[in-house]
């Protein structure tokens, strides 16, 4: 859709951006020159200045290239919770001209093995508590296996005494790993202060290879260059009015694109300050926002729902927050209203994916729509097409969201089959198929209608789970909701809702109460025929509810208990 037809395009935001032709590492050096003593990262009572960060990045790049033989274009696995060492390792790998392979800290050895084999990484940088998952893969004598691991302890560099009792034990744990061939201490490597390569990487060099979770089969590596990451990075800055004196809260995991951009690349590019948490803790987040006057926070709705349900949120001064943004799921209307009325904060919903380096669509900050992906942002083209014919659909019709833009990845790593099915030509341009069903209204705002395969077919009627979930959130007892499809002999599929109740309502309402209430608030075919209360809902590292996992579990459970058929 052309921006010329968008009546609510933010004033002062250009339709296209003049993107810098420099690598991400350029900004670490520039920030160190401009603001040498400014805090780059604040973590559990420690402060890392930009001058110190730059020195650590340079030293790690020198060690990787001169001691571990890392060459330009090599992939290096990075696996850790959020911490200053992660920041130095991330940019140190890039400064060496290599490619970061960020891995979820919760991965199993078999999953790590897949990432190593698929990416071809021979060197890894790992937090010490994750070594048990990596050590079986370390075989220095095998040129085709993992040959070296740089290890860090979070406690290295922390104050002698923790600043509060909220610091996790894993962060306070002292350095303790075996003396084994192939293991190298990250701080020991930095202490050698070996010079980095004379030349920085180029803007069109690969810099990060994040893997998508995937809907089927193995995860796929997304090939991003410094230029594609910067395109998304710069667009987010301009769109939301962020600047060098912004203070960012980095809670979303840095190994995921939301945290990588919103809590790492964007603030470092600006020369801003990052206040970092090793893992999600609502009370700690509230304390840090108040203490450091945090202005900017990127978080998924599930994290914010948990945050504002915590008593600490009401007890802290959150007035510094000026930009609260995220995506991954629709923000429930009732929660958005709570943020606006009680805290005076408007949640800026946006849309992006690993393949687009996060930021792609965004709601205009001054004129957002609720539960909306937003409009196209600078340099982006997005359309709605028929998933079968790939022909563009008219306004209002539901189809597959396809897109192109400077932030789009080059393609999937060594997976030509996936590239063939994901890219196609439209109007002489190459577009990417997101696999998301959406529609666009007459004002150019896009609305999610769920994944192509995330739909409940009830007697031929299509039910979008997100719509049912948003309605369920209006019930005062519901804290979290996940709607899935389960098979039914008569209707084909039934709508099932897995619900987490708020503590005050536990034992006070029944599953049937929720079913009866739903019948009064939505069409009969959308009403959940099965409701089950659960203590928690499983989530990804960035807070997205794992609906597919739940759907598979419930289908297996119901299949094993046919006597529990629903009416």
C-alpha positions in Angstrom: 0.0 0.0 0.0 1.4 3.4 -0.9 2.0 5.8 1.9 0.4 8.6 -0.2 -2.9 7.0 0.7 -2.2 6.9 4.5 -4.0 9.9 6.1 -2.4 9.3 9.5 1.3 9.0 8.6 3.2 10.5 11.5 4.3 14.1 10.9 8.0 14.6 10.4 8.6 10.9 9.6 10.0 10.5 6.1 8.4 8.0 3.7 11.9 6.4 3.0 15.1 6.5 5.0 18.6 7.3 3.9 20.2 4.3 5.5 23.9 4.4 6.7 26.3 2.2 4.9 28.2 1.2 7.9 28.3 -1.9 10.1 26.7 -2.2 13.5 30.2 -2.2 15.1 30.7 1.4 13.8 28.3 2.6 16.4 30.1 1.1 19.4 33.2 3.0 18.3 31.4 6.2 17.7 29.5 6.1 21.0 32.8 5.5 22.8 34.3 8.5 21.1 31.3 10.7 21.8 30.2 9.5 25.3 33.2 7.6 26.7 32.0 7.8 30.4 28.3 7.4 29.7 26.7 4.2 31.0 26.1 1.8 28.1 24.8 -1.0 30.2 23.5 -1.0 33.8 23.2 -4.5 35.2 22.5 -5.7 38.8 24.4 -2.8 40.3 27.2 -2.7 37.8 27.8 0.0 35.2 29.6 -0.5 31.9 30.7 2.7 30.2 30.8 3.1 26.4 34.6 3.4 26.6 34.9 0.1 28.5 32.4 -1.6 26.2 34.4 -0.6 23.1 37.6 -1.9 24.7 36.0 -5.2 25.5 34.6 -5.6 22.0 38.0 -4.9 20.4 39.8 -7.3 22.7 37.3 -10.1 22.1 37.6 -9.6 18.3 41.3 -9.8 18.6 41.2 -13.0 20.7 38.6 -14.7 18.3 40.7 -14.0 15.3 44.3 -14.4 16.7 43.8 -17.2 19.2 40.7 -19.1 18.0 41.2 -18.7 14.3 37.8 -17.1 13.6 37.7 -15.7 10.1 35.4 -13.3 8.2 32.1 -14.9 7.6 32.5 -17.7 10.2 29.5 -18.3 12.4 30.0 -18.2 16.2 27.3 -19.5 18.5 26.2 -17.2 21.4 24.2 -18.6 24.3 23.5 -16.7 27.5 21.0 -14.9 29.6 21.0 -11.1 29.3 24.1 -9.6 30.7 27.0 -7.1 29.8 29.1 -10.1 28.7 26.5 -10.9 26.1 26.7 -7.3 24.7 30.5 -7.5 24.4 30.4 -11.0 22.9 27.7 -10.0 20.4 29.6 -7.0 19.0 33.0 -8.8 19.5 31.9 -11.5 17.1 30.8 -8.9 14.5 33.9 -6.9 15.0 35.9 -10.0 14.0 33.9 -10.0 10.8 32.0 -13.1 11.9 28.3 -13.9 12.2 26.4 -14.2 15.5 24.3 -17.4 15.9 22.0 -16.4 18.9 20.6 -19.5 20.7 17.9 -19.7 23.3 19.3 -20.3 26.7 16.7 -23.0 27.3 17.9 -25.2 24.4 18.7 -28.8 24.9 22.0 -30.4 23.8 20.2 -32.0 20.8 18.8 -28.6 19.7 22.3 -27.0 20.2 23.8 -29.7 18.1 21.4 -28.9 15.3 22.3 -25.2 15.4 26.0 -26.0 15.3 25.7 -28.5 12.5 23.3 -26.4 10.4 25.3 -23.1 10.8 28.7 -24.7 10.7 29.8 -22.9 13.9 33.0 -24.1 15.4 33.3 -21.6 18.2 30.8 -20.8 20.9 30.5 -18.2 23.6 28.4 -19.5 26.5 27.4 -18.6 30.1 28.8 -21.0 32.6 25.5 -22.5 33.8 24.8 -23.6 30.3 28.0 -25.5 29.9 26.5 -28.9 30.7 24.4 -28.5 27.5 27.4 -27.6 25.4 30.3 -29.7 26.8 29.2 -33.0 25.1 29.5 -31.2 21.8 33.0 -29.8 22.5 35.6 -31.9 20.5 38.7 -29.8 19.9 40.4 -32.6 17.9 37.5 -32.8 15.4 37.7 -30.1 12.7 34.0 -30.6 11.9 32.8 -30.3 15.5 32.8 -27.6 18.2 36.4 -26.8 18.8 36.4 -23.9 21.3 34.1 -22.4 23.9 34.5 -19.0 25.6 32.9 -19.1 29.0 31.6 -16.3 31.2 30.2 -16.0 34.7 27.7 -13.3 35.2 29.2 -12.4 38.6 32.5 -11.4 36.9 32.4 -7.6 37.1 29.6 -7.3 39.6 29.9 -5.3 42.9 31.1 -7.3 45.8 27.7 -7.0 47.5 24.5 -7.4 45.5 22.4 -4.3 45.2 19.2 -6.1 46.3 17.9 -9.6 47.1 16.2 -9.6 43.7 19.5 -10.6 42.0 19.2 -14.3 40.9 21.5 -16.9 42.4 22.7 -17.8 38.9 24.0 -14.3 38.5 25.8 -14.3 41.9 27.4 -17.7 41.3 31.2 -17.4 41.3 33.3 -18.5 38.3 33.4 -22.3 38.4 34.1 -24.4 35.4 36.4 -27.3 34.7 39.9 -26.9 33.2 39.3 -28.8 30.0 40.7 -28.6 26.5 38.9 -26.1 24.3 37.5 -24.0 27.2 38.6 -20.4 27.4 37.6 -17.7 30.0 35.9 -14.7 28.4 37.5 -12.3 30.9 40.9 -14.0 30.4 40.5 -13.4 26.7 39.7 -9.7 27.2 42.6 -9.3 29.6 45.0 -10.2 26.8 43.9 -7.0 25.0 44.8 -8.4 21.5 44.2 -5.9 18.7 41.1 -6.4 16.6 41.3 -6.7 12.8 42.3 -3.4 11.1 39.1 -3.4 9.0 35.5 -3.3 10.2 33.0 -5.6 8.4 31.1 -4.2 5.5 27.5 -3.1 5.7 26.4 -5.9 3.3 28.3 -8.6 5.2 26.2 -11.2 7.2 26.2 -10.3 10.8 23.6 -12.4 12.6 21.9 -15.7 11.8 18.9 -16.0 14.1 16.8 -19.2 13.8 13.0 -19.1 13.5 11.1 -21.4 15.7 9.3 -22.7 12.7 5.7 -24.1 12.4 6.9 -27.4 11.0 10.2 -29.2 10.7 13.6 -27.8 11.8 14.2 -24.2 12.6 15.6 -22.1 9.7 18.4 -19.6 9.9 17.6 -16.1 8.7 20.5 -14.4 6.9 20.7 -10.8 8.1 23.4 -8.3 7.1 24.5 -5.2 9.0 22.3 -3.3 6.5 19.1 -5.3 7.0 19.4 -5.1 10.8 20.1 -1.3 10.6 17.1 -0.7 8.3 14.8 -2.1 11.0 16.7 -0.4 13.7 16.7 3.1 12.2 13.0 2.9 11.2 12.0 2.0 14.8 14.1 5.0 16.1 12.5 7.5 13.7 9.0 6.1 14.2 9.0 6.3 18.0 11.1 9.4 18.4 14.0 7.7 20.4 17.2 9.5 21.0 20.6 9.4 22.7 19.2 10.3 26.1 16.5 7.6 26.0 16.9 5.0 28.7 15.9 1.4 27.6 14.8 -1.5 29.7 16.2 -4.7 28.3 14.1 -7.6 29.7 13.1 -9.5 26.5 15.9 -12.1 25.8 18.7 -10.7 23.7 18.9 -14.0 21.7 15.4 -13.1 20.2 15.0 -10.4 17.6 12.6 -8.3 19.8 15.2 -8.1 22.6 18.2 -8.0 20.2 16.8 -4.9 18.5 14.8 -3.2 21.3 17.3 -3.9 24.1 20.6 -4.0 22.3 21.1 -2.7 18.7 18.7 0.3 18.9 20.1 1.8 22.1 23.7 1.1 21.2 23.2 2.7 17.8 21.8 5.8 19.5 24.5 5.9 22.2 21.7 5.5 24.8 21.7 3.7 28.1 20.4 0.1 28.6 19.1 -1.0 32.0 19.3 -4.8 31.8 17.6 -7.7 33.6 19.1 -11.2 33.3 15.6 -12.7 33.3 12.0 -11.6 33.8 11.1 -10.4 37.3 8.2 -8.0 37.6 9.1 -6.4 40.9 12.7 -5.8 39.7 11.5 -4.3 36.5 9.3 -1.8 38.4 12.1 -0.9 40.7 14.6 -0.3 37.9 12.1 1.8 35.9 11.7 4.1 38.9 15.4 4.2 39.9 16.8 4.8 36.4 13.9 6.8 35.0 13.5 4.3 32.1 11.8 5.9 29.1 11.5 3.1 26.6 10.5 -0.6 26.9 9.8 -3.1 24.2 7.8 -6.1 25.6 5.2 -8.6 24.4 1.6 -8.2 25.8 2.0 -11.3 28.0 4.9 -9.8 29.9 3.1 -6.5 30.4 -0.1 -8.3 31.6 2.1 -10.0 34.2 3.9 -6.7 35.0 0.9 -4.6 35.6 -0.9 -7.3 37.6 2.0 -7.2 40.1 1.4 -5.0 43.1 4.9 -3.5 42.6 3.7 -1.7 39.5 1.2 0.3 41.5 3.7 1.2 44.2 6.4 2.5 41.9 6.8 5.8 40.0 6.5 4.8 36.3 6.0 8.3 35.0 9.2 8.3 33.1 7.9 5.7 30.6 7.1 7.4 27.4 7.4 4.6 24.8 5.9 1.2 25.6 5.9 -0.9 22.5 5.8 -4.5 21.3 4.1 -7.1 19.3 3.9 -10.9 18.8 0.2 -11.0 20.0 -2.6 -8.5 20.2 -2.9 -6.5 23.4 -6.2 -7.3 25.1 -8.6 -4.3 25.0 -9.1 -4.4 28.8 -5.4 -4.3 29.5 -4.8 -1.5 27.0 -7.5 0.5 28.8 -5.9 -0.2 32.1 -2.6 1.1 30.9 -4.2 4.3 29.6 -6.5 5.1 32.5 -4.4 4.0 35.5 -0.9 4.7 34.3 -1.4 7.1 31.4 0.6 4.9 29.0 -0.5 4.1 25.5 0.9 0.7 24.3 2.2 1.1 20.8 1.5 -2.1 19.0 3.7 -3.1 16.1 4.5 -6.1 13.9 7.7 -7.8 12.8 9.3 -11.2 12.6 12.7 -12.7 12.7 12.8 -12.6 8.9 12.4 -8.8 8.9 14.8 -8.0 11.8 11.8 -7.2 14.0 10.2 -3.8 13.2 8.1 -3.8 10.0 4.6 -2.4 10.6 3.8 0.0 13.4 0.9 2.0 14.7 1.4 5.8 14.4 2.3 6.8 18.0 -0.3 9.6 18.0 -3.1 7.7 16.3 -2.9 4.0 17.1 -5.7 1.4 16.8 -6.2 -1.3 19.4 -5.3 -4.9 18.6 -3.8 -3.7 15.3 -0.5 -4.4 13.6 -0.2 -0.8 12.4 0.6 0.7 9.1 3.6 0.4 6.8 6.7 2.1 8.1 9.4 3.9 6.1 10.5 2.0 3.1 8.1 -0.9 3.6 5.6 -2.3 1.2 3.0 -4.7 2.5 0.0 -6.3 0.7 -2.8 -8.8 1.5 -2.9 -11.6 -1.1 -4.9 -14.8 -1.6 -2.8 -17.6 -0.1 -3.6 -19.9 -3.0 -3.4 -17.6 -6.1 -1.0 -14.9 -4.6 -3.2 -12.2 -6.2 -3.7 -9.0 -4.2 -7.0 -8.8 -2.4 -9.2 -5.7 -1.9 -9.5 -3.7 1.3 -11.2 -5.6 4.1 -10.7 -9.1 2.9 -8.6 -11.6 4.9 -5.6 -13.1 3.2 -1.9 -13.6 3.7 0.3 -10.7 4.6 3.3 -10.3 2.2 6.0 -7.7 2.4 9.2 -6.3 1.1 11.7 -3.7 2.5 15.3 -3.0 3.3 15.0 -5.0 6.6 14.0 -8.2 4.9 16.6 -11.0 5.3 18.6 -12.2 2.3 17.0 -15.6 2.6 17.1 -18.8 4.7 20.5 -20.2 5.4 21.3 -23.2 3.1 17.6 -23.9 2.5 16.7 -23.2 -1.1 13.4 -25.1 -0.8 12.2 -22.8 2.0 13.3 -19.8 -0.1 11.4 -21.0 -3.1 8.2 -21.3 -1.1 8.7 -18.0 0.8 9.5 -15.5 -1.9 7.5 -14.7 -5.0 7.1 -11.9 -7.6 4.4 -9.3 -7.5 4.2 -6.2 -9.7 7.8 -6.8 -10.7 9.1 -6.9 -7.1 10.2 -9.7 -4.8 7.9 -10.2 -1.8 8.1 -12.4 1.3 5.3 -14.5 2.5 4.9 -14.0 6.2 2.5 -17.0 6.7 0.2 -14.7 8.7 -3.4 -14.0 7.9 -4.4 -10.4 8.1 -6.6 -7.7 6.6 -6.1 -4.0 5.9 -8.8 -1.4 6.4 -9.6 1.7 4.3 -7.1 3.8 6.3 -4.2 1.4 5.7 -4.1 -0.3 9.1 -3.4 -4.0 9.2 -5.1 -6.4 11.5 -3.9 -9.9 12.4 -6.3 -12.8 11.8 -3.8 -15.4 13.0 -1.3 -17.8 11.4 -2.4 -19.5 8.2 -2.9 -22.8 10.0 -4.1 -21.3 13.3 -7.8 -21.5 12.7 -10.7 -23.4 14.2 -13.1 -24.8 11.6 -16.5 -25.3 13.4 -19.0 -26.9 11.1 -17.5 -24.9 8.2 -17.5 -21.6 10.2 -14.0 -20.1 10.6 -13.1 -19.0 14.1 -10.0 -16.9 14.7 -8.5 -17.8 18.1 -7.1 -14.3 18.8 -10.6 -12.9 18.5 -12.0 -15.4 21.1 -9.0 -14.8 23.4 -9.5 -11.0 23.3 -13.1 -11.5 24.4 -12.2 -13.9 27.2 -9.8 -11.3 28.6 -12.9 -9.1 29.3 -14.0 -11.6 31.9 -12.8 -10.3 35.3 -11.5 -13.7 36.4 -9.2 -14.3 33.4 -5.5 -13.6 33.7 -4.3 -15.4 30.6 -6.0 -17.2 27.8 -5.1 -19.5 25.0 -7.6 -20.8 22.5 -6.9 -23.9 20.4 -8.6 -26.3 18.0 -9.5 -29.8 19.1 -11.2 -32.5 17.0 -14.9 -33.2 17.2 -16.7 -36.0 15.4 -19.7 -33.9 14.6 -18.4 -30.4 14.0 -15.0 -31.2 12.7 -13.3 -29.1 15.3 -14.2 -27.5 18.7 -13.0 -24.3 20.3 -11.1 -25.0 23.5 -9.9 -22.4 25.9 -7.1 -22.9 28.4 -7.3 -20.3 31.1 -5.2 -19.0 34.0 -7.4 -17.4 36.6 -6.5 -14.4 38.7 -5.7 -15.5 42.3 -8.8 -13.8 43.8 -11.1 -15.9 41.5 -9.5 -19.3 42.0 -12.1 -21.6 43.4 -14.8 -18.9 42.9 -15.7 -19.6 39.3 -16.1 -22.9 37.3 -15.3 -23.9 33.8 -19.0 -23.9 33.1 -19.3 -20.4 34.4 -16.8 -19.3 31.7 -18.7 -21.3 29.0 -22.0 -19.7 30.0 -20.4 -16.2 30.0 -18.8 -16.8 26.6 -22.2 -17.7 25.1 -23.4 -14.3 26.1 -20.5 -12.4 24.7 -19.8 -14.1 21.3 -21.5 -15.9 18.5 -22.4 -19.5 19.3 -20.0 -21.0 16.9 -17.1 -19.0 18.5 -18.0 -20.0 22.0 -15.5 -22.4 23.7 -17.2 -25.7 24.1 -14.3 -26.9 26.4 -12.7 -24.7 29.1 -9.9 -26.0 31.3 -8.2 -24.1 34.1 -4.4 -24.4 34.3 -1.9 -22.9 36.6 0.4 -21.5 33.9 0.6 -21.4 30.1 4.0 -22.3 28.5 5.7 -19.4 26.8 8.6 -18.8 24.5 11.7 -16.9 25.6 10.0 -13.6 24.5 6.7 -14.3 26.3 4.6 -15.6 23.4 2.2 -18.3 24.5 3.1 -21.6 22.8 -0.4 -22.3 21.4 0.8 -25.0 19.0 2.4 -27.0 21.8 -0.7 -26.7 23.9 -2.9 -27.7 20.9 -0.8 -30.9 20.3 -0.9 -31.8 24.0 -4.6 -31.4 24.3 -5.4 -33.3 21.2 -3.3 -36.2 22.5 -4.9 -36.0 25.9 -8.4 -36.0 24.5 -7.6 -38.8 22.1 -6.4 -40.9 25.0 -9.6 -40.2 27.0 -12.5 -40.6 24.5 -15.0 -40.9 27.3 -14.4 -37.2 28.0 -16.2 -36.2 24.8 -17.8 -32.8 25.0 -21.5 -32.1 24.5 
